Each structure stands twice: as structure tokens, then as C-alpha cells.
Amino acid sequence: MAQDFGKGWIDRITHELIEDDAQLSPHKAQWNFSAGELYSYDSNIFLTDTGRTNDSIFTTFANATLSYAEPTFDAAADLLINYNAYASTKDIDADEERFFGRLRYQGTNVTLSLAEVFRRESSPTDATFTTRVSRFLSNTTPFIAVKVSPVFAVEFQSDLMLVNFLRNTYDVNDNFNSRTLLTLAFTTGWNAVELLAQGGYWAVTYQDKLGAPDANGFIGRVGARGEITPNLNLIALVGITSADSDVYPAAGQDSGLNTADVEIHLAFTPTELTTWYADYSHRFGFSTDGSSFQRNDSAGVSGVFGIRDDLKFNARAQYDRISSDLGLRRAYYSLGVGADWKVHPHILVSGGLTYRWGVTPGVTAGSFGDAIFSLGAAVLF
């Protein structure tokens, strides 16, 4: 779905990273390639309250994946590229690229992993990026896990993110942000469910001297993860996090807040053809509206329901609300349904309908809403 085109890819990669602790399954190098064309009609391409612009979008895309695994090592790569051509609004035609790569070593007592996700995109995706603007995002995630005993492990993970806007009027919001956690994991006797205790630190540094003050804070959480039933996997963490900014030059004072830090992920697979995901998070993060930091409240439900191997229906719901330390609020919601029909072993036809609505602050303040209809086809190799 042109302006929502990459959301399915982002969801898939996010869930793959969450569930990447499974035992490695050796296999030779495997690759897949697909390419196609998607037509979409969008009733409000700029997500504005007034002066709405509708248009037809033609999205040409290609996706390639590669994976390889040995008993103690695996590697994976996934590249999605697309070009959005607008029938009437030619000045916003744009190409987008998204890449995922991961190297992982899994020994008897030590696991090492390095993952990278970069996205160069312009379409609105959530409450942080409701404005159509070209940007580059890079997420680098090193991970180390050491099994100290049969029931006790220590883990270290750091999420390093670079945000770079590719339009001069927005580059004051360019930043580097990080979230680093040390986890103590204890394996129980009930389905090998693990009890977790986490402590960590987060920070955001803005690159422009005229940008918002930098901010940082501490994180403390407890929780559990594991296979609750053969078909249900759960990760649940709850705690508290702090945020403290540097001094705002104009106000002559800093800003400080505390809030809950929550992360919940559910994966339910009732059949081989059906999988449902539910995700929720509440935490501090970087801001794109001149604030030092913001509270992010995000939830999503997505699923694939297979009638048979060649016919699958999908649904997706997204909820995002943010509030900055300056009191600015933003909201982004979306509902979508679709279907994929493999009419031939090498041909896939897809269609879908998405509705998005929300509220934005600033110069273009107001509520917005739009509907997107899409229909396309891809060749599979």
C-alpha cells in the first residue's frame, strides 16, 4: 500500500529480531526474489486536516532475501526497494530502501549477535513520523548472552539508532539515540519460562547546535519470557524509567520526568497457516518537534489467517500516541485488511484497504484521516 508500503516488512523484521533466540537449524545458502507493481489510491496523501490532496500511486518494488546457517553460525539479509510514482503530484515521487542484516554465533554457553536495520523512506509510518519527509534511519543492535549455569544467564544488548533527515528544514532534529540493557535471566521449571531483571540507560544526542537539548535517563524492569503453551510465546517486562534534559537556552531550565517502562510481545500460532502478534510498549524516546524527549505509547496487532497454502488473509491495527516534555501531543492510528492469493507458484496477487487517522501539533495542527485502496501483483523466484 504505497504510503503504507513498508509496514509489513518492518513488522516481519521486528518480530524476527524479537524471536531470534531459537536454536540454529543448519542449511545451505537459500535465496528468494520477488518483484512487482502495486496500484494505490490515497484520499489524503499529506495527512492534512484541510486542503486534502488525493492521488493515485504506482509503486514498483523488488525484494531479495538470503540466509545461510551452520550448527553454530548463521547469517541473514533482506533488501526491499521501491519507487512511488504519483499520478498528479509529481514533485513527491520518491524511491525508498530498507535493509536488514544479521550475523550470529551460537555456542554452548555464549551467543553473539550483530543486527542492522536501515531505512531510507519518506512515507508517514507512526506518531513520530506523521509528516511526509525523506529521512535515513539506522538501527544497529549488538547482543551478547553468557550462560553462567544451566538455569542462570547474563545478557547485554544495546540498540543504537541514527536519525538523519534529508531535507534542510527538518535536519535540526537529526540525532543519535541509544538504549542499553543488562539482563539477568533465571530459567524456571515451568516450560523453561525465564524470569528477568533488567537495568539500563538511554540517551539522545541532537546533532545540530540549534536543536533541542540532549536527554538521558535510567531504566529498571522485571518480567518474564518463554513459551506459555505450545502455541503461545510471551515476553512481558514492566518497570520505571527516568528522563532528564540539558538546559533549554530560551527558558534557562532543564526538564525531568519519570514514567513506566513497559514492553509486551505475544505470538500466537494456532495452526501452521495462521499467526497472530500483539505488541505494546511505553517508554521515553527522541523527539522531532523541538522537544528534548517524548513519551511513546505504542500498540499493534497483526495477523495472517491462511485458508490454504495459496490463499491468506491479513489484518493489522496500529495505535501510537506521543507527548513531549514541552506538552506537544501527536497521535497516529491505522486499521488495515488485505488478502494474498498465489494464483501460480510464481505469481502472487494482493489487495488491501487501510484507514489512517490521528492528530498532529505545530503549524499543520489538526486531525487527519485518509483511506488507501491497493491492488498489485508480484513475480516470485
NUTOR-456277 format. One record per residue (C-alpha): residue number from 1; residue in one letter; z, y, x. Coordinates in nm, 2 decimals, decimal comma. Example, Ala and Ser with C-alpha at 12.3 -4.5 7.8 and 13.67 -1.06 7.14 Angstrom:
+-----+---------+--------+--------+--------+
| num | residuo |      z |      y |      x |
+-----+---------+--------+--------+--------+
|   1 |       A |   0,78 |  -0,45 |   1,23 |
|   2 |       S |   0,71 |  -0,11 |   1,37 |
+-----+---------+--------+--------+--------+
END
This chain:
+-----+---------+--------+--------+--------+
| num | residuo |      z |      y |      x |
+-----+---------+--------+--------+--------+
|   1 |       M |   0,00 |   0,00 |   0,00 |
|   2 |       A |  -0,14 |   0,29 |   0,20 |
|   3 |       Q |   0,16 |   0,52 |   0,22 |
|   4 |       D |   0,40 |   0,22 |   0,19 |
|   5 |       F |   0,17 |   0,00 |   0,40 |
|   6 |       G |   0,40 |  -0,09 |   0,69 |
|   7 |       K |   0,72 |  -0,16 |   0,49 |
|   8 |       G |   0,65 |  -0,53 |   0,46 |
|   9 |       W |   0,60 |  -0,56 |   0,83 |
|  10 |       I |   0,92 |  -0,36 |   0,90 |
|  11 |       D |   1,12 |  -0,58 |   0,66 |
|  12 |       R |   0,99 |  -0,90 |   0,82 |
|  13 |       I |   1,07 |  -0,79 |   1,18 |
|  14 |       T |   1,41 |  -0,66 |   1,08 |
|  15 |       H |   1,51 |  -1,00 |   0,92 |
|  16 |       E |   1,36 |  -1,19 |   1,22 |
|  17 |       L |   1,59 |  -0,99 |   1,45 |
|  18 |       I |   1,89 |  -1,05 |   1,23 |
|  19 |       E |   1,83 |  -1,42 |   1,22 |
|  20 |       D |   1,73 |  -1,48 |   1,58 |
|  21 |       D |   2,03 |  -1,69 |   1,68 |
|  22 |       A |   1,87 |  -2,02 |   1,57 |
|  23 |       Q |   1,82 |  -2,30 |   1,82 |
|  24 |       L |   1,48 |  -2,27 |   2,00 |
|  25 |       S |   1,21 |  -2,50 |   1,89 |
|  26 |       P |   0,96 |  -2,57 |   2,18 |
|  27 |       H |   0,59 |  -2,53 |   2,10 |
|  28 |       K |   0,27 |  -2,43 |   2,28 |
|  29 |       A |   0,13 |  -2,08 |   2,25 |
|  30 |       Q |   0,04 |  -2,00 |   1,89 |
|  31 |       W |  -0,16 |  -1,70 |   1,77 |
|  32 |       N |  -0,26 |  -1,56 |   1,43 |
|  33 |       F |  -0,50 |  -1,28 |   1,35 |
|  34 |       S |  -0,59 |  -1,11 |   1,03 |
|  35 |       A |  -0,80 |  -0,80 |   0,93 |
|  36 |       G |  -0,89 |  -0,64 |   0,61 |
|  37 |       E |  -0,93 |  -0,34 |   0,38 |
|  38 |       L |  -0,68 |  -0,20 |   0,12 |
|  39 |       Y |  -0,76 |   0,05 |  -0,15 |
|  40 |       S |  -0,47 |   0,25 |  -0,29 |
|  41 |       Y |  -0,43 |   0,53 |  -0,55 |
|  42 |       D |  -0,13 |   0,76 |  -0,49 |
|  43 |       S |  -0,03 |   1,01 |  -0,76 |
|  44 |       N |   0,17 |   1,23 |  -0,52 |
|  45 |       I |   0,07 |   1,18 |  -0,16 |
|  46 |       F |   0,30 |   1,46 |  -0,02 |
|  47 |       L |   0,61 |   1,36 |  -0,23 |
|  48 |       T |   0,65 |   1,72 |  -0,36 |
|  49 |       D |   0,82 |   1,85 |  -0,67 |
|  50 |       T |   0,54 |   2,09 |  -0,77 |
|  51 |       G |   0,18 |   2,12 |  -0,68 |
|  52 |       R |   0,13 |   1,75 |  -0,66 |
|  53 |       T |  -0,18 |   1,61 |  -0,49 |
|  54 |       N |  -0,32 |   1,27 |  -0,59 |
|  55 |       D |  -0,58 |   1,08 |  -0,39 |
|  56 |       S |  -0,74 |   0,75 |  -0,31 |
|  57 |       I |  -0,67 |   0,60 |   0,03 |
|  58 |       F |  -0,88 |   0,34 |   0,21 |
|  59 |       T |  -0,67 |   0,15 |   0,47 |
|  60 |       T |  -0,84 |  -0,06 |   0,74 |
|  61 |       F |  -0,60 |  -0,28 |   0,92 |
|  62 |       A |  -0,56 |  -0,56 |   1,17 |
|  63 |       N |  -0,25 |  -0,78 |   1,26 |
|  64 |       A |  -0,21 |  -1,01 |   1,55 |
|  65 |       T |   0,09 |  -1,24 |   1,64 |
|  66 |       L |   0,16 |  -1,45 |   1,94 |
|  67 |       S |   0,45 |  -1,69 |   2,01 |
|  68 |       Y |   0,55 |  -1,94 |   2,28 |
|  69 |       A |   0,87 |  -2,14 |   2,32 |
|  70 |       E |   1,02 |  -2,38 |   2,58 |
|  71 |       P |   1,36 |  -2,56 |   2,54 |
|  72 |       T |   1,54 |  -2,26 |   2,69 |
|  73 |       F |   1,30 |  -1,97 |   2,67 |
|  74 |       D |   1,07 |  -1,81 |   2,41 |
|  75 |       A |   0,85 |  -1,51 |   2,37 |
|  76 |       A |   0,70 |  -1,34 |   2,07 |
|  77 |       A |   0,47 |  -1,04 |   2,00 |
|  78 |       D |   0,35 |  -0,89 |   1,68 |
|  79 |       L |   0,10 |  -0,60 |   1,65 |
|  80 |       L |  -0,01 |  -0,42 |   1,33 |
|  81 |       I |  -0,26 |  -0,13 |   1,34 |
|  82 |       N |  -0,41 |   0,06 |   1,05 |
|  83 |       Y |  -0,62 |   0,36 |   0,97 |
|  84 |       N |  -0,56 |   0,56 |   0,65 |
|  85 |       A |  -0,87 |   0,74 |   0,53 |
|  86 |       Y |  -0,81 |   0,98 |   0,23 |
|  87 |       A |  -1,10 |   1,03 |  -0,01 |
|  88 |       S |  -1,03 |   1,40 |  -0,08 |
|  89 |       T |  -0,76 |   1,52 |   0,16 |
|  90 |       K |  -0,94 |   1,46 |   0,48 |
|  91 |       D |  -0,71 |   1,66 |   0,71 |
|  92 |       I |  -0,44 |   1,40 |   0,68 |
|  93 |       D |  -0,64 |   1,09 |   0,78 |
|  94 |       A |  -0,43 |   0,91 |   1,04 |
|  95 |       D |  -0,40 |   0,59 |   1,24 |
|  96 |       E |  -0,07 |   0,41 |   1,27 |
|  97 |       E |   0,05 |   0,14 |   1,52 |
|  98 |       R |   0,35 |  -0,09 |   1,50 |
|  99 |       F |   0,46 |  -0,34 |   1,77 |
| 100 |       F |   0,73 |  -0,60 |   1,81 |
| 101 |       G |   0,80 |  -0,79 |   2,13 |
| 102 |       R |   1,09 |  -1,02 |   2,23 |
| 103 |       L |   1,19 |  -1,23 |   2,54 |
| 104 |       R |   1,48 |  -1,46 |   2,50 |
| 105 |       Y |   1,67 |  -1,71 |   2,72 |
| 106 |       Q |   1,90 |  -1,96 |   2,55 |
| 107 |       G |   2,11 |  -2,17 |   2,79 |
| 108 |       T |   2,41 |  -2,40 |   2,72 |
| 109 |       N |   2,67 |  -2,12 |   2,74 |
| 110 |       V |   2,46 |  -1,80 |   2,78 |
| 111 |       T |   2,20 |  -1,63 |   2,56 |
| 112 |       L |   2,00 |  -1,33 |   2,69 |
| 113 |       S |   1,75 |  -1,14 |   2,47 |
| 114 |       L |   1,55 |  -0,82 |   2,50 |
| 115 |       A |   1,36 |  -0,69 |   2,20 |
| 116 |       E |   1,14 |  -0,39 |   2,15 |
| 117 |       V |   1,00 |  -0,24 |   1,83 |
| 118 |       F |   0,79 |   0,07 |   1,85 |
| 119 |       R |   0,62 |   0,25 |   1,56 |
| 120 |       R |   0,37 |   0,54 |   1,56 |
| 121 |       E |   0,34 |   0,64 |   1,20 |
| 122 |       S |   0,32 |   0,93 |   0,96 |
| 123 |       S |   0,39 |   0,79 |   0,62 |
| 124 |       P |   0,72 |   0,86 |   0,45 |
| 125 |       T |   0,95 |   0,55 |   0,48 |
| 126 |       D |   1,31 |   0,63 |   0,38 |
| 127 |       A |   1,56 |   0,92 |   0,32 |
| 128 |       T |   1,54 |   1,02 |   0,69 |
| 129 |       F |   1,16 |   1,04 |   0,69 |
| 130 |       T |   1,06 |   1,17 |   0,35 |
| 131 |       T |   0,81 |   1,42 |   0,50 |
| 132 |       R |   0,46 |   1,32 |   0,60 |
| 133 |       V |   0,47 |   1,39 |   0,97 |
| 134 |       S |   0,33 |   1,20 |   1,27 |
| 135 |       R |   0,61 |   1,05 |   1,48 |
| 136 |       F |   0,69 |   0,79 |   1,75 |
| 137 |       L |   0,99 |   0,56 |   1,72 |
| 138 |       S |   1,10 |   0,32 |   1,99 |
| 139 |       N |   1,39 |   0,07 |   1,94 |
| 140 |       T |   1,50 |  -0,13 |   2,25 |
| 141 |       T |   1,77 |  -0,39 |   2,19 |
| 142 |       P |   1,93 |  -0,58 |   2,49 |
| 143 |       F |   2,16 |  -0,86 |   2,38 |
| 144 |       I |   2,40 |  -1,09 |   2,58 |
| 145 |       A |   2,62 |  -1,37 |   2,44 |
| 146 |       V |   2,85 |  -1,58 |   2,65 |
| 147 |       K |   3,02 |  -1,89 |   2,50 |
| 148 |       V |   3,36 |  -1,90 |   2,66 |
| 149 |       S |   3,48 |  -2,22 |   2,49 |
| 150 |       P |   3,35 |  -2,44 |   2,20 |
| 151 |       V |   3,50 |  -2,20 |   1,95 |
| 152 |       F |   3,50 |  -1,86 |   2,12 |
| 153 |       A |   3,22 |  -1,63 |   2,23 |
| 154 |       V |   3,18 |  -1,28 |   2,36 |
| 155 |       E |   2,86 |  -1,07 |   2,27 |
| 156 |       F |   2,72 |  -0,74 |   2,39 |
| 157 |       Q |   2,44 |  -0,56 |   2,20 |
| 158 |       S |   2,30 |  -0,21 |   2,23 |
| 159 |       D |   2,04 |  -0,05 |   2,00 |
| 160 |       L |   1,86 |   0,22 |   2,20 |
| 161 |       M |   1,63 |   0,45 |   1,99 |
| 162 |       L |   1,39 |   0,72 |   2,09 |
| 163 |       V |   1,27 |   0,96 |   1,82 |
| 164 |       N |   0,97 |   1,18 |   1,91 |
| 165 |       F |   0,79 |   1,39 |   1,65 |
| 166 |       L |   0,42 |   1,45 |   1,73 |
| 167 |       R |   0,40 |   1,79 |   1,56 |
| 168 |       N |   0,54 |   2,10 |   1,72 |
| 169 |       T |   0,71 |   2,23 |   1,41 |
| 170 |       Y |   0,93 |   1,92 |   1,40 |
| 171 |       D |   0,99 |   1,84 |   1,77 |
| 172 |       V |   1,32 |   2,03 |   1,76 |
| 173 |       N |   1,46 |   1,71 |   1,60 |
| 174 |       D |   1,35 |   1,49 |   1,89 |
| 175 |       N |   1,64 |   1,28 |   2,00 |
| 176 |       F |   1,77 |   0,97 |   2,18 |
| 177 |       N |   2,04 |   0,78 |   2,00 |
| 178 |       S |   2,23 |   0,46 |   2,07 |
| 179 |       R |   2,47 |   0,22 |   1,91 |
| 180 |       T |   2,66 |  -0,02 |   2,13 |
| 181 |       L |   2,89 |  -0,30 |   2,02 |
| 182 |       L |   3,11 |  -0,56 |   2,19 |
| 183 |       T |   3,18 |  -0,86 |   1,96 |
| 184 |       L |   3,44 |  -1,13 |   1,98 |
| 185 |       A |   3,33 |  -1,44 |   1,77 |
| 186 |       F |   3,56 |  -1,73 |   1,67 |
| 187 |       T |   3,40 |  -2,03 |   1,51 |
| 188 |       T |   3,59 |  -2,18 |   1,23 |
| 189 |       G |   3,59 |  -2,54 |   1,10 |
| 190 |       W |   3,42 |  -2,45 |   0,77 |
| 191 |       N |   3,05 |  -2,48 |   0,80 |
| 192 |       A |   3,08 |  -2,33 |   1,15 |
| 193 |       V |   3,12 |  -1,99 |   1,00 |
| 194 |       E |   3,22 |  -1,73 |   1,26 |
| 195 |       L |   3,49 |  -1,47 |   1,23 |
| 196 |       L |   3,40 |  -1,14 |   1,41 |
| 197 |       A |   3,59 |  -0,85 |   1,56 |
| 198 |       Q |   3,38 |  -0,56 |   1,69 |
| 199 |       G |   3,44 |  -0,24 |   1,88 |
| 200 |       G |   3,18 |   0,01 |   1,99 |
| 201 |       Y |   3,04 |   0,36 |   2,05 |
| 202 |       W |   2,75 |   0,55 |   1,91 |
| 203 |       A |   2,58 |   0,87 |   2,03 |
| 204 |       V |   2,29 |   1,10 |   1,96 |
| 205 |       T |   2,14 |   1,35 |   2,21 |
| 206 |       Y |   1,88 |   1,61 |   2,10 |
| 207 |       Q |   1,61 |   1,68 |   2,35 |
| 208 |       D |   1,54 |   2,05 |   2,25 |
| 209 |       K |   1,79 |   2,31 |   2,37 |
| 210 |       L |   1,74 |   2,49 |   2,03 |
| 211 |       G |   1,81 |   2,16 |   1,85 |
| 212 |       A |   2,13 |   2,05 |   1,67 |
| 213 |       P |   2,44 |   1,99 |   1,88 |
| 214 |       D |   2,48 |   1,64 |   2,02 |
| 215 |       A |   2,73 |   1,40 |   1,85 |
| 216 |       N |   2,91 |   1,08 |   1,92 |
| 217 |       G |   3,19 |   0,85 |   1,78 |
| 218 |       F |   3,37 |   0,52 |   1,80 |
| 219 |       I |   3,32 |   0,21 |   1,58 |
| 220 |       G |   3,57 |  -0,06 |   1,48 |
| 221 |       R |   3,48 |  -0,35 |   1,24 |
| 222 |       V |   3,57 |  -0,70 |   1,14 |
| 223 |       G |   3,38 |  -0,96 |   0,94 |
| 224 |       A |   3,21 |  -1,30 |   0,93 |
| 225 |       R |   2,87 |  -1,46 |   0,96 |
| 226 |       G |   2,73 |  -1,80 |   0,90 |
| 227 |       E |   2,57 |  -2,05 |   0,66 |
| 228 |       I |   2,79 |  -2,03 |   0,35 |
| 229 |       T |   2,58 |  -2,30 |   0,18 |
| 230 |       P |   2,26 |  -2,49 |   0,30 |
| 231 |       N |   2,05 |  -2,22 |   0,12 |
| 232 |       L |   2,27 |  -1,91 |   0,18 |
| 233 |       N |   2,32 |  -1,72 |   0,50 |
| 234 |       L |   2,56 |  -1,43 |   0,52 |
| 235 |       I |   2,65 |  -1,15 |   0,77 |
| 236 |       A |   2,93 |  -0,92 |   0,65 |
| 237 |       L |   3,11 |  -0,65 |   0,86 |
| 238 |       V |   3,33 |  -0,37 |   0,74 |
| 239 |       G |   3,54 |  -0,11 |   0,93 |
| 240 |       I |   3,56 |   0,26 |   1,02 |
| 241 |       T |   3,36 |   0,49 |   1,24 |
| 242 |       S |   3,42 |   0,85 |   1,37 |
| 243 |       A |   3,17 |   1,13 |   1,44 |
| 244 |       D |   3,23 |   1,44 |   1,65 |
| 245 |       S |   2,97 |   1,70 |   1,73 |
| 246 |       D |   2,94 |   1,96 |   2,00 |
| 247 |       V |   2,99 |   2,32 |   1,91 |
| 248 |       Y |   2,73 |   2,48 |   1,67 |
| 249 |       P |   2,64 |   2,80 |   1,86 |
| 250 |       A |   2,60 |   3,01 |   1,54 |
| 251 |       A |   2,92 |   2,90 |   1,38 |
| 252 |       G |   3,12 |   2,88 |   1,70 |
| 253 |       Q |   3,28 |   2,55 |   1,60 |
| 254 |       D |   3,22 |   2,18 |   1,60 |
| 255 |       S |   3,21 |   1,92 |   1,32 |
| 256 |       G |   3,41 |   1,60 |   1,28 |
| 257 |       L |   3,42 |   1,33 |   1,02 |
| 258 |       N |   3,53 |   0,96 |   0,96 |
| 259 |       T |   3,36 |   0,72 |   0,73 |
| 260 |       A |   3,33 |   0,35 |   0,65 |
| 261 |       D |   3,10 |   0,14 |   0,87 |
| 262 |       V |   2,96 |  -0,14 |   0,66 |
| 263 |       E |   2,68 |  -0,39 |   0,72 |
| 264 |       I |   2,59 |  -0,68 |   0,49 |
| 265 |       H |   2,29 |  -0,92 |   0,51 |
| 266 |       L |   2,22 |  -1,20 |   0,27 |
| 267 |       A |   1,94 |  -1,45 |   0,29 |
| 268 |       F |   1,89 |  -1,70 |   0,01 |
| 269 |       T |   1,62 |  -1,97 |   0,02 |
| 270 |       P |   1,64 |  -2,18 |  -0,30 |
| 271 |       T |   1,30 |  -2,35 |  -0,23 |
| 272 |       E |   1,05 |  -2,38 |   0,06 |
| 273 |       L |   0,83 |  -2,12 |  -0,12 |
| 274 |       T |   1,10 |  -1,87 |  -0,22 |
| 275 |       T |   1,32 |  -1,65 |  -0,02 |
| 276 |       W |   1,54 |  -1,35 |  -0,12 |
| 277 |       Y |   1,70 |  -1,09 |   0,11 |
| 278 |       A |   1,97 |  -0,84 |   0,02 |
| 279 |       D |   2,08 |  -0,58 |   0,28 |
| 280 |       Y |   2,33 |  -0,29 |   0,28 |
| 281 |       S |   2,46 |  -0,05 |   0,55 |
| 282 |       H |   2,67 |   0,26 |   0,56 |
| 283 |       R |   2,71 |   0,44 |   0,89 |
| 284 |       F |   2,65 |   0,76 |   1,09 |
| 285 |       G |   2,32 |   0,84 |   1,25 |
| 286 |       F |   2,09 |   1,11 |   1,38 |
| 287 |       S |   1,96 |   1,39 |   1,15 |
| 288 |       T |   1,62 |   1,55 |   1,11 |
| 289 |       D |   1,72 |   1,87 |   0,92 |
| 290 |       G |   1,91 |   2,07 |   1,19 |
| 291 |       S |   2,24 |   1,89 |   1,14 |
| 292 |       S |   2,43 |   1,72 |   1,43 |
| 293 |       F |   2,47 |   1,39 |   1,24 |
| 294 |       Q |   2,45 |   1,24 |   0,89 |
| 295 |       R |   2,59 |   0,96 |   0,69 |
| 296 |       N |   2,33 |   0,70 |   0,60 |
| 297 |       D |   2,38 |   0,48 |   0,29 |
| 298 |       S |   2,10 |   0,22 |   0,26 |
| 299 |       A |   2,04 |  -0,08 |   0,05 |
| 300 |       G |   1,75 |  -0,31 |  -0,01 |
| 301 |       V |   1,65 |  -0,63 |  -0,20 |
| 302 |       S |   1,33 |  -0,81 |  -0,13 |
| 303 |       G |   1,19 |  -1,15 |  -0,20 |
| 304 |       V |   0,89 |  -1,38 |  -0,22 |
| 305 |       F |   0,85 |  -1,63 |  -0,50 |
| 306 |       G |   0,59 |  -1,89 |  -0,45 |
| 307 |       I |   0,43 |  -2,06 |  -0,74 |
| 308 |       R |   0,24 |  -2,28 |  -0,50 |
| 309 |       D |   0,12 |  -2,26 |  -0,14 |
| 310 |       D |  -0,17 |  -2,04 |  -0,22 |
| 311 |       L |  -0,01 |  -1,81 |  -0,48 |
| 312 |       K |   0,30 |  -1,60 |  -0,41 |
| 313 |       F |   0,46 |  -1,30 |  -0,59 |
| 314 |       N |   0,68 |  -1,05 |  -0,41 |
| 315 |       A |   0,92 |  -0,77 |  -0,52 |
| 316 |       R |   1,10 |  -0,50 |  -0,33 |
| 317 |       A |   1,37 |  -0,24 |  -0,41 |
| 318 |       Q |   1,50 |   0,03 |  -0,18 |
| 319 |       Y |   1,79 |   0,27 |  -0,20 |
| 320 |       D |   1,85 |   0,54 |   0,06 |
| 321 |       R |   2,09 |   0,84 |   0,04 |
| 322 |       I |   2,20 |   1,06 |   0,33 |
| 323 |       S |   2,44 |   1,35 |   0,36 |
| 324 |       S |   2,46 |   1,56 |   0,67 |
| 325 |       D |   2,77 |   1,73 |   0,83 |
| 326 |       L |   2,62 |   2,06 |   0,70 |
| 327 |       G |   2,62 |   1,93 |   0,34 |
| 328 |       L |   2,25 |   1,87 |   0,30 |
| 329 |       R |   2,16 |   1,57 |   0,09 |
| 330 |       R |   1,85 |   1,36 |   0,06 |
| 331 |       A |   1,76 |   1,06 |  -0,14 |
| 332 |       Y |   1,47 |   0,81 |  -0,15 |
| 333 |       Y |   1,43 |   0,52 |  -0,39 |
| 334 |       S |   1,14 |   0,28 |  -0,44 |
| 335 |       L |   1,05 |  -0,02 |  -0,66 |
| 336 |       G |   0,75 |  -0,24 |  -0,59 |
| 337 |       V |   0,59 |  -0,57 |  -0,71 |
| 338 |       G |   0,29 |  -0,75 |  -0,59 |
| 339 |       A |   0,10 |  -1,08 |  -0,55 |
| 340 |       D |  -0,08 |  -1,26 |  -0,27 |
| 341 |       W |  -0,35 |  -1,51 |  -0,36 |
| 342 |       K |  -0,51 |  -1,72 |  -0,09 |
| 343 |       V |  -0,85 |  -1,78 |  -0,26 |
| 344 |       H |  -0,97 |  -1,96 |   0,05 |
| 345 |       P |  -0,79 |  -2,10 |   0,36 |
| 346 |       H |  -0,92 |  -1,79 |   0,55 |
| 347 |       I |  -0,93 |  -1,52 |   0,27 |
| 348 |       L |  -0,62 |  -1,35 |   0,11 |
| 349 |       V |  -0,64 |  -1,12 |  -0,19 |
| 350 |       S |  -0,34 |  -0,89 |  -0,25 |
| 351 |       G |  -0,24 |  -0,64 |  -0,52 |
| 352 |       G |   0,07 |  -0,43 |  -0,59 |
| 353 |       L |   0,23 |  -0,14 |  -0,77 |
| 354 |       T |   0,50 |   0,08 |  -0,62 |
| 355 |       Y |   0,70 |   0,37 |  -0,77 |
| 356 |       R |   0,90 |   0,61 |  -0,54 |
| 357 |       W |   1,13 |   0,89 |  -0,63 |
| 358 |       G |   1,40 |   1,10 |  -0,47 |
| 359 |       V |   1,54 |   1,44 |  -0,37 |
| 360 |       T |   1,48 |   1,65 |  -0,06 |
| 361 |       P |   1,66 |   1,96 |   0,07 |
| 362 |       G |   1,52 |   2,26 |   0,26 |
| 363 |       V |   1,20 |   2,47 |   0,19 |
| 364 |       T |   1,04 |   2,20 |  -0,02 |
| 365 |       A |   1,37 |   2,12 |  -0,20 |
| 366 |       G |   1,34 |   1,94 |  -0,53 |
| 367 |       S |   1,30 |   1,60 |  -0,68 |
| 368 |       F |   0,98 |   1,40 |  -0,63 |
| 369 |       G |   0,82 |   1,09 |  -0,78 |
| 370 |       D |   0,49 |   0,91 |  -0,73 |
| 371 |       A |   0,32 |   0,58 |  -0,82 |
| 372 |       I |   0,10 |   0,38 |  -0,59 |
| 373 |       F |  -0,15 |   0,11 |  -0,70 |
| 374 |       S |  -0,31 |  -0,10 |  -0,44 |
| 375 |       L |  -0,57 |  -0,38 |  -0,41 |
| 376 |       G |  -0,71 |  -0,54 |  -0,10 |
| 377 |       A |  -0,83 |  -0,84 |   0,09 |
| 378 |       A |  -0,79 |  -0,98 |   0,44 |
| 379 |       V |  -0,96 |  -1,24 |   0,65 |
| 380 |       L |  -0,72 |  -1,49 |   0,82 |
| 381 |       F |  -0,76 |  -1,67 |   1,15 |
+-----+---------+--------+--------+--------+
END
